[in-house]
Amino acid sequence: MPIRTLVVDDEALARDRLTGFLAGLADVQIVGHAGDGVQALELIEQERPDLVFLDVRMPGMDGFEVLKALRLPLPHVVLATAYDEYAIRAFEIGAVDYLLKPLARRRVEEAVGRVRDRLAGNRPAPDLDVVLRRLEERRKVHVTQVPVHSGKRILVLPVADVLWFGVEYRLVYAHTHERAHMTNYTLRELEERLDPEAFFRAHKSSLVNLRHVKEIVPSFDGRHKLLMRDQAGSEVALSRAQARELRARLRW
């Protein structure tokens, strides 16, 4: 019998990459794709898959909330995370697999192999309550430093000193009061690792430290900019969608 599999990720490229890996496995049947948690719940109820590859961080309803909302017998679940390998190994308890993003073909095949063994042994999907509690606890631990490049040196920068992270020519720079430093991260990876109470996704190209925002400045076209607390009075664009979220959060 094929392993009926659902792929859930809010990034189309990530879904395509994972689907490509799974397409090479003869006993895996893709029964659907979901781009958010609500759609994932609907498809799980409709398709009753054997296996769900589930992104942890999604807008609206994240992977944890999807699992908590399920009332049906649980499918086997493989969570995709952006946490470092040490943390992932620490939480692997043999019940559920965790894959580090960006996903690697070998690890995807290993995860499917674990589910294949469980299905062959008629073992039901595990109770995920303990796993979820541990992952929730891990989510509260955020990085406080990031490595950045300064010429040939690699500096370890306290994230509290970063005013904002911004994309320039496909590279992400950490902007401080003194200068901008290049990093090896994507904004998505930083968003996964940084404290969401401090860092806010103001725009698709920027992640802002709200503790360094001096003023929210309206523009003539109905848009807004964030005025930062550096000497240059730097401005960071705030998208319309994120302006609504920030308004609800700060109540301005």
N, C-alpha and C positions, 0 to 999 in steps of 0.2 A: 504494500500500500504506500502511495506517495505521502510525504510529509507536507501537509497543507499549511502553507506559510503566508503570514501577513507581514508586510514591511511598513514601518511607521517612522517617518522622519519629516521634519518641516522643511528640509533643504532638498530640492529636487536632485541636485548633483549627488548628494549622499545616498538618496534612494536608488538612483541609477547605478551608482557604484556597487552597492550591496546587491541589487538585483542581478547585476552582471556576474558577481561571484556565485550567487545561488543558481544561476542558469547553468553553470557548469556541473552541477550535482544532479545526477540522473533521477534520484528519488525525491527531489524537492519540487513541489508544485506551488507556484506563486498564485494565491487566490485573491490578492488585492494589495493596493497601496493606499496609505493615508498620510495626509500632510499636516494633521493636527490631532489633538486628543479626542475631540468630539467625534470626528470622522472615524477614528480608530475604534472607539466604543461601538459605534453603529456597525462597523464591519465585523468586529469580533462577535457581536450578537447575531449578525446575519450569516456569517460564514462558518462560525465555530472552528477556527483553525487549530491545528495541532501545535503550531509554533508561531510566536510573534517576536520579531525583532523590533524593539521599542526604544526610541530616542528618549533620553531622560529629560533634556531641556527643550521645551517647546512653548511658544506663546499661548496664553489662554489656559489650557489644561496640560500640565506636563505629564511625563511618564508615570510618576508616582501617583498622581491623581487618577490617571486612567486605571491603574491596578486597584486602587482603593474603591473605585466606582463599580468595578465588575461584580456582578451578582451571580454570574454563571460559573460552572466549574472552570477553574483557571486553565488556560492553555500553558504550555511551556513557554517561558519568557526569557529572552536574551536582551539585556539592557545595554545600550550604547552610551558610554560616558566620555567625558573629557578629563576625568581625574587621572593622576599619574599612576604608573604601573604598580607602585608599592601599595597605594591605597586600594587599588582594585584587587590585588592579591590578598590583602588583609580581609576583604569582605567576601571573597570567594569561599563559599561553604559547601559547594557541591550541589546545591539545589538549583541555582540559577547562574548563568554565565554572564560576565561583564566584558564588553569589548571596548578597547581604547580607540577613540577617534584620532586620526583618520583610520578607518577599518582596514585591516590587512586580510588578504585572501586566506592565508593559513589559519588565522584565528577564527574567521567565519566558518571554515570547514571543520575546525575542532569543535566549535559550539554546536554545529549541526550534528556532529558525531556523537556528542553527549546526549542530545535529544533522541537521536536514533537508537542509542543503547537503551534509554529509558522506555521508549515506545516498544522496542522488541521484548523487553522484560515485563511489559504491561504495568509499568510503574506509573501511578498518576502524577500529575503536576503537583509540585510541593505547595504547602501553605507558605505564602510569602510574607506573613506578618513580621516575623523576626528580621528577615532581610530588609524589609521596608523601614523598620525602626532604625536599623543600623545605618542604612543609607541616608535617612533623614538626619541622623546625628552627624554623619560625615559632611552633609551639605552645609552645615553651620560652620565648618572650619574653612576659612578662606585664606588665600595666600596674602602675605604682608610685604613681600619683596618680589621684584621682577628683575631678571638680568637684562641689561641693555648694552648696546655697543657705543663705545667712545673711541674712535680711531681704531687702534689695534687692541685696545683694552676692553674688557667686559666688566662693567660696573653692576653692582647689586643695588638697585634703587628701591627705597621704601615706597610703597604704593601711596602712602599718605602725602608724599611730595609731588605726585603726579596730578596736574590740573586736568588733563584729558589725554586720551589716546585717540589718534587720528590716522586715517589712511591717506597716504600720499604715494601715487604711482605704484599701487598695489603693496606697498610696505606700510607697516604700522609703526608710528612714532609715539613715544611717551613725551609729552610736553610738560616741562617743569618751569619754575620761575626763571631759571637761567637759560635753558636751551631745550631743543628736542633731541631725543635719543632714539635710534632705531632699535626695534625689537625683532624677535623671530616668531612672534605670535600672530595669529589672526584676531580680529575683534571678537569673533565668536568664542575662541578659546579663552580670551581674557574675561569675557562676560561670564563664562562658566566658572572661572577661578576666583574672581574678585567679589567682594561683599556687595550684594545688590542694594543694600541700604546706603552705600556710599557712591557706587558707580552706576550711572544711568545711561542707557542707550539713547542718546539725543537724536541720532541720525544714523543712517546705514553706514556712514563713514566716520562716526565718532562715538566714543564712550567717555562720558564726562564725570569727573569727581564733583558731586554736588556740594561738597564742603568748600570748594574753591569757586563756586558761582557767586558773583557779586550782585547780579541784576538780571532779570528776564526782560528783554527789550523787544517791544512790538515793532514790526515793520509796516510800511505803508500798504503792502499787499496782503495784510492779514497774517503773515507769518511772524515767527519770533526768533530771536537770537539770545544766546546766553553770554553775558558779559563776565569774563573771568577776572580773578583777583591778582593778575600779574601786572607789572609796571606798564606793559604795552597795552593793557586793556583789551586783550584778545577777545574775539567774538567767535562763538561756535554756533553753527546753524542748528535749529531745532525743527524737525519735520512736523508737519501738521498732525500726523497720527500720534507722534510722541509728545507733542504739545498737549494733546487731550489727556494722555496718560499722566504727564507731569502735573497738569492742572488738578486732576483728581487726587494725585498723591500729596501735593503741597497745599491744595485748596486755595489757589490764588485766582 
